Amino acid sequence: MISSSLLMGGIGVLAAGTYLMRLAGYKLGAHVELPERARLLLADAAIVLLLAVAAVATLFEGQQFAGYARPFGVLVALLLAWRKAPLIVVIISAGLATAAVRWLGVM
């Protein structure tokens, strides 16, 4: 077990690093001008990173495949979001679809 002082020290170091990164972005943002192409690439990179995290969270539970029910629920959510359904409808429908597939025995 980790000692509480070591844990609090680690949290403090991470908090300070986060604050310094934000401060550096604020201070350098006015002095460093990125080309428009670089700005577009950075925006696209953030989207790709979020999509990759979502894909891994959807398909895997720890080190193993999560089964077919979860990707089916995500597919239902994507379809409803694409059709511009209200967020609560998307969330509840995805949960119900996932639960229905699991209830049918498809893992």
C-alpha distances in whole Angstrom, upper triangle without the diagonal:
4,6,9,12,11,10,14,15,14,16,19,20,20,22,24,25,26,28,30,30,32,34,35,36,38,40,40,42,45,46,45,47,46,48,49,48,45,44,45,43,40,40,41,37,35,37,36,33,32,34,32,29,31,32,29,28,31,31,28,25,22,24,27,30,30,33,36,36,34,36,39,38,37,41,42,40,41,45,45,44,46,49,48,47,45,41,41,43,41,38,39,41,39,36,39,40,37,37,40,40,37,39,42,39,39,35
4,6,8,7,7,10,11,11,13,15,16,17,19,21,21,22,25,26,27,29,31,32,33,35,36,37,38,42,42,41,44,43,46,46,46,42,41,43,41,37,38,39,36,34,35,35,31,31,33,31,28,30,32,29,28,31,32,28,26,23,25,28,31,31,34,37,37,34,36,40,38,37,41,42,40,41,45,45,43,46,48,47,46,44,41,40,43,41,38,39,42,39,37,40,41,38,38,42,41,38,41,43,41,40,37
4,6,5,6,9,10,11,13,14,16,17,18,20,21,23,24,26,27,29,30,32,33,35,36,37,39,42,42,42,45,44,47,48,47,44,43,44,42,39,40,41,38,36,38,37,34,33,36,34,31,33,35,32,31,34,35,32,29,26,28,32,34,34,38,41,40,37,39,42,41,40,43,45,42,44,47,47,45,48,51,49,48,46,42,42,45,43,40,41,44,41,39,43,44,40,41,44,44,41,43,46,44,43,40
4,5,5,6,8,10,10,12,14,15,16,18,20,21,22,24,26,27,28,30,32,33,34,36,37,40,41,41,43,43,46,46,46,43,42,43,41,38,39,40,37,34,36,37,33,32,35,34,30,32,35,32,30,34,35,32,29,27,29,32,35,34,38,41,40,37,39,42,40,39,43,44,41,42,46,46,44,46,49,47,46,44,40,40,43,41,38,40,42,40,38,41,43,40,40,44,43,41,43,46,44,44,40
4,5,5,6,9,10,10,12,14,15,16,18,20,21,22,24,26,27,28,30,31,32,34,36,38,39,39,42,42,45,46,46,42,41,43,41,38,39,40,37,35,37,37,34,33,36,35,32,34,36,34,32,36,37,34,32,29,31,35,37,37,40,43,42,39,41,44,42,41,45,46,43,44,48,48,45,48,51,49,48,46,42,42,45,43,40,42,45,42,41,44,45,42,43,47,46,44,46,49,47,46,43
4,6,5,6,9,10,10,12,14,15,16,18,20,21,22,24,26,27,29,30,31,32,34,37,37,37,40,39,43,44,43,40,39,41,39,35,36,38,34,32,35,35,31,31,34,32,29,32,34,31,30,33,34,32,30,27,29,32,35,35,38,41,41,38,39,42,41,39,43,44,42,43,46,46,44,46,49,47,47,45,41,42,44,42,39,41,44,41,40,43,44,41,42,45,45,42,45,48,46,45,41
4,5,5,6,9,10,11,12,14,15,17,18,20,21,23,24,26,27,29,30,31,33,36,36,36,38,38,41,42,41,38,37,38,37,33,34,35,32,30,32,32,28,28,31,30,26,29,31,28,27,30,32,29,27,24,26,30,32,32,35,38,37,34,36,39,37,36,39,41,38,39,43,43,40,43,46,44,43,41,38,38,41,39,36,38,40,38,36,39,41,38,38,42,41,39,42,44,43,42,38
4,5,5,6,9,10,10,12,14,15,16,18,20,21,22,24,26,27,28,30,31,34,35,35,37,37,41,41,41,38,36,38,37,33,34,35,33,30,32,33,29,29,32,31,28,30,33,30,29,32,34,31,29,27,29,33,35,34,38,40,39,36,38,41,39,37,41,42,39,40,44,43,41,44,46,44,44,41,38,38,41,39,36,38,41,39,37,41,42,39,40,44,43,41,44,46,45,44,40
4,5,5,6,9,10,10,12,14,15,16,18,20,21,22,24,26,27,28,30,32,33,33,36,36,39,40,40,36,35,37,36,32,33,35,32,30,33,33,29,29,33,31,28,31,33,31,30,33,35,32,31,28,30,34,36,35,39,42,41,38,39,42,40,39,42,44,41,41,45,45,42,45,48,46,45,43,40,40,43,41,38,41,43,41,39,43,44,41,42,46,45,43,46,49,47,46,42
4,5,5,6,9,10,11,12,14,15,16,18,20,21,23,24,26,27,28,31,32,31,34,33,37,37,37,34,33,35,33,29,30,32,29,27,29,29,26,26,29,28,25,27,30,27,26,30,31,29,27,25,27,30,32,32,36,38,38,35,36,39,37,35,39,40,38,38,42,42,39,42,45,43,43,41,37,38,41,38,36,38,40,38,37,40,41,38,39,43,42,40,43,46,44,43,39
4,6,5,6,9,10,10,12,14,15,17,18,20,21,23,24,25,27,30,31,30,33,32,36,36,36,33,31,33,32,28,29,30,28,25,28,28,25,24,28,27,24,26,29,26,25,29,30,28,27,25,27,30,32,31,35,37,37,33,35,38,36,34,37,38,36,36,40,39,37,39,42,40,40,38,34,35,38,36,33,36,38,36,35,38,39,37,38,41,41,39,42,44,43,42,38
4,5,5,6,9,10,10,12,14,15,16,18,20,21,22,24,25,28,29,29,32,32,35,36,36,33,32,34,32,29,30,32,29,26,29,30,27,26,30,29,26,29,31,30,28,32,34,32,30,28,31,34,36,35,39,41,40,37,38,41,39,37,40,41,38,39,42,42,39,42,44,42,42,40,36,37,40,38,36,38,41,39,38,41,42,40,41,45,44,43,45,48,47,45,42
4,5,5,6,9,10,10,12,14,15,16,18,20,21,22,24,26,27,27,30,30,33,34,34,31,30,32,30,27,28,30,27,25,28,29,25,25,29,28,25,28,31,29,28,32,33,31,30,28,30,33,35,35,38,40,40,37,37,41,39,37,40,41,38,39,42,42,39,41,44,42,43,41,37,38,41,39,37,39,42,39,38,42,43,40,42,45,45,43,46,48,47,45,42
4,5,5,6,9,10,10,12,14,15,17,18,20,21,22,25,26,25,28,27,31,32,32,28,27,29,27,24,25,27,24,21,24,25,21,22,25,24,22,24,27,25,24,28,30,28,27,25,27,30,32,31,35,37,37,33,34,37,35,33,36,38,35,35,38,38,36,38,41,39,39,37,34,35,38,35,33,36,38,35,35,39,39,37,38,42,41,40,43,45,44,42,39
4,5,5,6,9,10,11,12,14,15,17,18,20,21,24,25,25,27,27,31,31,32,28,27,29,28,24,25,27,25,22,25,26,23,22,26,26,23,25,28,27,26,29,31,30,29,27,30,33,34,33,37,39,38,34,35,38,36,33,37,38,35,35,39,38,35,37,40,38,38,36,33,34,37,35,33,36,38,36,35,39,40,37,39,42,42,41,44,46,45,43,40
4,5,5,6,9,10,10,12,14,15,16,18,19,22,23,23,26,26,30,31,32,28,27,29,28,25,26,28,26,23,26,28,24,25,28,28,26,28,31,30,29,32,34,33,32,30,32,35,37,36,40,42,41,37,38,41,39,37,40,41,38,38,41,41,38,40,43,40,41,39,36,37,40,38,36,39,41,39,39,42,43,41,42,46,46,44,47,50,48,47,43
4,5,5,6,9,10,10,12,14,15,16,18,21,21,21,24,24,27,28,29,25,24,26,25,21,23,25,22,20,24,25,21,22,26,25,23,26,29,27,27,30,32,31,30,28,30,33,35,35,38,40,39,36,36,39,37,35,38,39,36,36,40,40,36,38,41,39,40,38,35,37,39,37,35,38,40,38,38,41,42,40,41,45,44,43,46,48,47,45,42
4,5,5,6,9,10,11,12,14,15,16,19,20,20,22,22,26,26,27,23,22,24,23,19,20,23,20,18,21,22,19,20,23,23,21,23,26,25,25,28,30,29,29,27,29,32,33,33,36,38,37,33,34,37,35,32,35,36,33,33,36,36,33,35,38,36,36,35,31,33,36,34,32,35,37,35,35,38,39,37,39,42,42,41,44,46,45,43,40
4,5,5,6,9,10,11,12,14,15,18,19,19,22,22,26,27,28,24,23,25,25,21,22,25,23,20,23,25,22,22,26,26,24,26,30,29,28,31,33,32,32,31,33,36,37,36,40,41,40,36,37,40,37,35,38,39,35,35,39,38,35,37,40,37,38,36,33,34,38,36,34,37,39,37,37,41,41,40,41,45,45,44,47,49,48,46,43
4,5,5,6,9,10,10,12,14,16,17,17,20,21,24,26,27,23,22,25,24,21,22,25,23,21,24,26,23,24,27,27,25,28,31,30,30,33,35,34,34,32,34,37,38,38,41,43,42,38,38,41,40,37,39,41,38,37,41,40,37,39,42,39,40,39,36,37,40,38,37,40,42,40,40,44,44,42,44,47,47,46,49,51,50,48,45
4,5,5,6,9,10,10,12,15,15,15,18,18,21,22,23,20,18,21,20,17,18,21,19,17,21,22,19,20,24,24,22,25,28,27,27,30,32,31,32,30,32,35,36,35,39,40,40,36,36,39,37,34,36,38,35,34,37,38,34,35,39,36,38,36,33,35,38,36,34,38,39,37,38,41,41,40,42,45,44,44,47,49,48,46,43
4,5,5,6,9,10,10,13,15,15,17,17,21,22,23,20,18,21,20,17,18,21,19,17,20,22,20,20,24,24,23,25,28,28,27,30,33,32,33,32,33,36,37,36,39,40,40,36,35,38,36,33,36,37,34,33,36,36,33,34,37,34,36,34,31,33,36,34,33,36,38,36,37,40,41,39,41,44,44,44,47,49,48,46,43
4,5,5,6,8,10,12,13,14,17,18,22,23,24,21,20,23,23,19,20,24,22,20,23,25,23,24,27,28,26,29,32,31,31,34,36,36,36,35,37,40,40,40,43,44,43,40,39,42,40,37,39,41,37,36,40,39,36,37,40,38,39,37,34,37,40,38,36,40,42,40,40,44,44,43,45,48,48,47,50,52,52,49,47
4,5,5,6,8,10,11,11,14,15,19,21,22,19,18,21,21,17,19,22,20,19,23,24,22,23,27,27,26,29,31,31,31,34,36,36,36,35,37,39,40,40,43,44,44,40,39,42,41,37,40,41,38,37,40,40,37,38,41,38,40,39,36,38,41,39,38,41,43,41,41,45,45,44,46,49,48,48,51,53,52,50,47
4,6,5,6,9,10,10,12,13,16,18,19,16,14,18,18,14,16,19,18,16,20,22,20,21,24,25,24,26,29,29,29,32,34,34,35,34,36,38,39,38,41,42,42,38,37,40,38,35,37,38,35,34,37,37,33,34,37,35,37,35,33,36,38,36,35,39,40,38,39,43,43,41,44,47,46,46,49,51,50,48,45
4,6,5,7,10,10,13,14,18,19,21,18,16,19,20,17,18,21,20,19,22,24,23,23,27,28,27,29,32,32,32,35,37,37,38,37,39,41,41,41,44,44,44,40,39,42,40,37,39,40,37,35,38,38,34,35,38,36,37,36,33,36,39,37,36,40,41,39,40,44,44,43,45,48,48,48,51,53,52,50,47
4,6,6,7,9,12,14,18,20,22,19,18,21,22,19,20,24,23,22,25,27,25,26,30,30,30,32,35,35,35,38,40,40,40,39,41,44,44,44,47,47,47,43,42,45,43,40,42,44,40,39,42,42,38,39,42,39,41,39,37,40,42,40,40,43,45,43,44,48,48,47,49,52,51,51,54,56,56,53,51
4,5,5,6,9,11,15,17,19,16,15,19,19,16,18,21,20,20,23,25,24,25,28,29,29,31,33,34,34,37,39,39,40,39,40,43,43,43,46,46,46,42,41,44,43,39,41,43,39,38,41,41,37,38,41,39,41,40,37,40,43,40,40,43,45,43,44,47,47,46,49,51,51,51,54,56,55,52,50
4,6,6,7,9,13,14,17,14,12,16,17,14,16,19,19,18,21,23,22,23,26,27,27,29,32,32,33,35,37,38,39,38,40,42,42,42,44,45,44,41,40,42,41,37,39,40,37,35,38,38,34,35,38,35,38,37,35,38,40,38,37,41,42,40,42,45,45,44,47,49,49,49,52,54,53,51,48
4,6,8,11,14,15,18,16,15,18,20,17,19,22,22,21,24,26,26,27,30,31,31,33,35,36,37,39,41,41,43,42,44,46,46,45,48,48,48,44,43,45,44,40,42,43,40,38,41,41,37,37,40,38,40,39,37,40,42,40,40,44,45,43,45,48,48,47,50,53,52,53,56,57,57,54,52
4,6,10,13,15,18,16,15,19,20,18,20,23,23,22,26,27,27,28,31,32,32,34,37,37,38,40,42,42,44,43,44,47,47,47,49,49,50,46,45,47,46,42,44,45,42,40,43,43,39,40,42,40,43,42,40,43,45,43,43,47,48,46,47,51,50,49,52,55,54,54,58,59,59,56,53
4,6,10,13,15,12,12,16,16,15,17,20,19,20,23,24,24,26,28,29,30,32,34,34,35,38,39,40,41,41,42,44,44,44,47,47,47,43,42,45,43,40,41,43,40,38,41,41,37,37,40,38,41,40,38,42,44,41,41,45,46,44,45,49,48,47,50,53,52,52,55,57,56,53,51
4,7,9,12,10,10,13,14,13,15,18,18,19,22,23,23,25,27,28,29,31,33,34,35,37,39,40,42,41,42,44,44,44,46,46,46,43,41,44,43,39,40,42,39,36,39,40,36,35,38,37,39,39,37,41,42,40,40,44,45,43,45,48,47,47,50,52,51,52,55,56,56,53,50
4,6,8,6,6,10,11,10,12,15,15,16,19,20,20,22,24,25,27,29,30,31,33,34,36,37,39,39,39,41,41,41,43,43,43,40,38,41,40,36,37,39,36,34,36,37,33,33,36,34,37,37,35,39,40,38,38,42,42,40,42,46,45,44,47,49,48,49,52,53,53,50,47
4,5,5,6,9,10,11,13,14,15,17,19,20,21,23,25,26,28,29,30,32,34,35,36,38,40,40,40,42,41,42,44,43,44,40,38,41,40,36,37,39,36,33,36,37,33,32,35,34,37,37,36,39,41,38,39,43,43,41,43,46,45,44,48,49,48,49,53,53,53,50,48
4,5,5,6,9,10,11,12,14,16,17,18,20,22,23,24,26,28,29,31,32,33,35,36,39,39,40,41,40,40,42,41,42,38,36,38,38,34,34,36,33,31,33,34,30,29,32,31,34,34,33,37,38,35,36,40,40,38,41,43,42,42,45,47,46,47,50,51,51,48,46
4,5,5,6,9,10,11,12,14,16,16,18,20,21,22,24,26,27,29,30,31,33,34,37,37,37,39,38,38,40,39,40,37,34,36,36,32,32,35,32,29,31,33,29,28,31,30,34,34,33,37,37,35,36,39,39,37,39,42,41,40,44,45,44,45,49,49,49,46,44
4,5,5,6,9,10,10,12,14,15,16,19,20,21,23,24,25,27,29,30,31,33,35,35,35,37,36,36,38,38,39,36,33,36,35,32,32,34,32,29,32,33,30,29,32,31,34,34,33,36,37,34,35,39,39,36,39,42,40,40,43,45,43,44,48,48,48,45,43
4,5,5,6,9,10,11,13,14,15,17,19,20,22,23,25,26,27,29,31,32,34,34,35,36,36,36,38,37,38,34,32,34,34,30,31,33,30,27,30,31,27,26,30,28,31,31,30,33,35,32,32,36,36,34,36,40,39,38,41,43,42,43,46,47,47,44,42
4,5,5,6,9,10,11,12,14,16,17,18,20,21,23,25,26,27,29,30,33,33,34,35,34,34,36,35,35,32,30,32,31,28,28,30,27,25,27,28,25,23,27,26,29,29,28,32,32,30,31,34,34,32,35,37,36,36,39,41,40,41,44,45,45,41,40
4,5,5,6,9,10,10,12,14,15,16,18,20,21,22,24,25,27,28,31,31,31,32,31,32,34,33,34,31,28,31,31,27,27,30,27,25,27,29,25,24,28,27,30,31,29,32,33,30,31,34,34,32,34,37,36,35,38,40,39,40,43,44,43,40,38
4,5,5,6,9,10,11,13,14,15,17,19,20,21,23,24,26,27,29,29,30,31,31,31,33,33,33,30,28,31,30,26,27,29,27,24,27,28,25,24,28,27,29,30,28,31,32,29,29,33,33,31,33,36,35,34,37,39,38,39,42,43,43,39,37
4,5,5,7,9,10,11,13,15,16,17,19,21,22,23,25,26,28,29,30,31,30,30,32,31,31,28,26,28,28,24,25,27,24,21,24,25,21,21,24,23,26,26,24,28,29,26,26,30,30,28,30,33,32,32,35,37,36,37,40,41,41,38,36
4,5,5,6,9,10,11,12,14,15,16,18,20,21,22,24,27,27,28,29,28,28,29,29,29,26,24,26,26,22,22,25,22,20,22,24,20,20,23,23,25,26,24,27,28,25,26,29,29,27,29,32,31,30,33,35,34,35,38,39,39,35,34
4,5,5,6,9,10,10,12,14,15,17,18,20,21,22,25,25,25,27,26,26,28,28,29,26,23,26,26,22,23,26,23,21,24,25,22,22,25,25,27,28,25,29,29,26,26,30,30,27,29,32,31,30,33,35,34,34,38,39,38,35,33
4,5,5,6,9,10,11,12,14,16,17,18,20,21,23,24,25,26,25,25,27,27,27,24,22,25,24,20,22,24,21,19,22,24,20,20,24,23,25,25,23,26,27,24,24,27,28,25,27,30,29,28,31,33,32,33,36,37,37,34,31
4,5,5,6,9,10,11,12,14,15,16,18,20,22,23,24,25,24,23,25,25,25,22,20,22,21,17,18,21,18,16,19,20,17,17,21,20,22,22,20,23,24,21,21,25,25,22,24,27,26,25,29,31,29,30,34,34,34,31,29
4,5,5,6,9,10,10,12,14,15,16,18,21,21,22,23,21,22,23,23,24,21,18,21,21,17,18,21,19,16,19,21,18,18,22,22,24,25,22,25,26,22,22,26,26,23,25,28,26,25,29,30,29,30,33,34,33,30,28
4,5,5,6,9,10,11,12,14,16,16,19,19,20,21,20,20,23,23,24,20,19,22,21,18,19,22,20,18,21,23,20,20,24,24,25,25,23,25,26,23,22,26,26,23,24,28,26,25,28,30,29,29,33,33,33,30,27
4,5,5,6,9,10,11,12,14,15,18,18,20,21,20,19,21,21,21,18,16,19,18,15,17,19,16,15,18,20,17,18,21,20,22,22,19,21,23,19,19,22,22,19,21,24,23,22,25,27,26,27,30,31,31,28,25
4,5,5,6,9,10,10,12,14,17,18,19,19,18,17,19,19,19,16,14,17,16,12,14,17,14,12,16,18,15,16,19,19,21,21,19,21,22,18,18,21,21,18,20,23,21,20,24,25,24,25,28,29,28,25,23
4,5,5,6,9,10,11,12,15,15,16,17,16,16,18,18,19,16,14,17,17,14,15,19,17,15,19,21,19,19,23,23,24,25,22,24,25,21,20,24,23,20,21,24,23,21,24,26,24,25,28,29,28,25,22
4,5,5,6,9,10,11,13,13,14,16,15,14,17,18,18,15,14,17,17,13,16,19,17,16,19,21,19,20,23,23,24,24,21,22,23,20,19,22,22,19,20,23,22,20,23,25,23,23,27,28,27,24,21
4,6,5,6,9,10,12,14,15,16,14,13,15,15,15,12,11,14,13,10,12,15,13,12,16,17,15,17,20,20,20,20,17,19,20,16,15,18,18,15,16,19,18,16,19,22,20,21,24,25,24,22,19
4,5,5,6,8,11,13,14,14,12,11,13,13,14,11,9,12,13,10,11,15,14,12,16,18,16,17,21,21,22,23,20,21,22,18,17,20,19,16,17,20,18,16,19,21,19,20,23,24,23,20,17
4,5,5,6,9,10,10,11,10,10,12,14,15,11,11,14,15,12,14,17,16,16,19,21,20,21,24,25,25,25,22,24,24,20,19,22,21,18,18,21,20,17,20,22,20,20,23,24,23,20,17
4,6,6,7,9,11,11,10,9,12,13,13,10,10,13,13,11,14,16,15,15,18,20,19,20,23,23,23,23,20,21,21,18,16,19,19,15,15,19,17,15,17,20,18,18,21,23,21,19,16
4,6,8,11,12,11,9,7,9,10,10,6,6,10,9,7,10,13,12,12,15,17,16,18,21,21,21,22,19,19,19,16,15,17,16,12,13,16,14,12,15,17,15,15,19,20,19,16,13
4,7,10,10,9,6,5,7,8,10,7,7,10,11,10,12,15,15,15,18,20,19,21,23,24,24,25,22,23,23,19,18,20,19,15,16,18,16,13,16,18,15,15,19,19,18,15,12
4,6,7,6,5,5,8,10,12,9,10,13,14,13,15,18,18,18,21,23,22,24,27,27,27,27,24,25,25,22,20,22,21,17,17,20,18,15,17,19,17,16,20,20,18,16,12
4,6,5,6,5,9,12,12,10,12,15,15,15,17,19,19,20,23,24,24,26,29,29,28,28,25,25,25,22,20,21,21,18,17,19,19,15,16,19,17,15,19,20,18,16,12
4,6,8,8,12,15,16,14,15,19,19,18,21,23,22,23,26,28,27,29,32,32,31,31,28,28,28,25,23,25,25,21,20,23,22,19,20,23,21,19,22,24,21,19,15
4,7,9,12,15,17,15,16,20,20,19,22,24,24,25,28,29,29,30,33,34,33,33,30,31,31,28,26,27,27,23,23,25,24,20,22,24,22,20,24,24,22,19,16
4,6,9,12,14,13,14,17,18,18,20,22,23,23,26,28,28,29,32,32,32,32,29,30,29,26,24,26,25,22,21,23,21,18,20,22,19,17,20,21,18,16,12
4,6,9,11,10,10,13,15,15,16,19,20,20,22,25,25,26,29,30,29,30,27,27,27,24,22,23,23,19,19,21,19,15,17,19,16,15,18,18,16,13,10
4,7,8,7,8,11,12,12,14,17,17,18,20,22,22,24,26,27,26,27,24,24,24,21,19,20,19,16,15,17,15,12,14,16,13,12,15,16,14,11,8
4,6,7,8,9,11,12,13,15,17,18,20,21,22,24,26,27,26,27,25,24,23,21,19,20,18,15,15,16,14,10,12,13,10,9,13,13,11,8,5
4,6,6,6,9,10,11,12,14,15,17,19,20,21,23,24,23,25,23,23,21,19,18,18,16,13,13,14,11,9,11,12,8,9,12,12,10,7,6
4,6,5,6,9,10,11,12,14,15,17,18,20,21,23,21,22,20,20,18,16,15,15,13,10,10,10,8,5,8,8,5,6,10,10,9,7,6
4,5,5,6,9,10,11,12,14,15,16,18,20,21,20,20,18,18,17,14,13,14,12,9,9,11,9,6,9,11,9,9,12,13,13,10,8
4,5,5,6,9,10,10,12,14,15,16,18,20,19,20,18,19,18,14,14,15,13,10,11,13,10,8,12,13,10,12,15,15,15,12,10
4,5,5,6,9,10,11,12,14,15,17,18,17,19,18,18,16,13,13,14,11,8,10,11,7,6,10,10,8,10,13,13,13,10,11
4,5,5,6,9,10,11,12,14,15,16,15,16,14,14,13,10,9,10,8,5,6,8,5,5,8,9,9,10,13,14,15,12,12
4,5,5,6,9,10,10,12,14,15,14,15,13,14,13,10,9,11,10,6,9,11,9,8,12,13,12,14,17,17,18,15,14
4,5,5,6,9,10,10,12,14,14,16,15,16,14,11,12,13,11,8,11,12,10,10,14,14,12,15,18,17,18,15,15
4,5,5,6,9,10,11,12,11,13,12,13,11,8,9,10,7,6,9,10,7,9,12,12,12,14,16,17,18,16,16
4,5,5,6,8,10,10,9,11,9,10,9,5,7,9,7,5,9,10,9,10,13,14,14,16,18,19,21,18,18
4,5,5,6,9,10,10,12,11,13,12,8,10,13,11,9,12,14,12,13,17,17,17,19,21,22,23,20,20
4,6,5,6,9,9,12,12,14,12,9,12,13,10,10,14,14,12,14,17,17,17,20,21,21,23,21,21
4,5,5,6,5,8,9,11,8,6,9,11,8,9,12,13,12,14,17,17,17,20,22,22,24,22,22
4,5,5,6,8,8,10,9,6,10,12,11,10,14,15,14,16,19,20,20,22,24,25,26,24,24
4,5,8,11,11,14,12,10,13,15,14,13,17,18,17,18,21,22,22,24,26,26,28,25,26
4,6,9,11,14,11,10,14,15,13,14,17,18,17,19,22,21,22,25,26,26,29,26,27
4,6,8,11,10,9,12,14,13,14,17,18,18,20,22,23,24,26,28,28,30,28,28
4,6,8,6,6,10,11,10,12,15,15,15,18,20,20,21,24,25,26,28,26,27
4,6,5,6,9,10,11,12,15,15,16,18,20,21,23,24,26,27,29,28,28
4,5,5,6,9,10,11,12,14,15,17,18,20,21,23,24,26,28,26,26
4,5,5,6,8,10,11,12,14,15,16,18,20,21,22,24,26,25,25
4,6,5,6,8,10,10,12,14,15,16,18,20,20,22,24,23,24
4,6,5,6,9,10,10,12,14,15,16,18,20,21,23,21,21
4,6,5,6,9,10,11,12,14,16,17,18,20,22,20,20
4,5,5,6,9,10,10,12,14,15,16,18,20,19,19
4,5,5,6,8,10,10,12,14,15,16,19,18,18
4,5,5,6,9,10,11,12,14,15,17,16,15
4,5,5,6,9,10,11,12,14,16,15,14
4,5,5,6,9,10,10,12,14,14,15
4,5,5,6,9,10,11,13,12,13
4,5,5,6,9,10,11,10,10
4,6,5,6,9,10,10,10
4,5,5,6,9,9,11
4,5,5,7,6,8
4,5,5,5,6
4,5,7,9
4,6,9
4,6
4
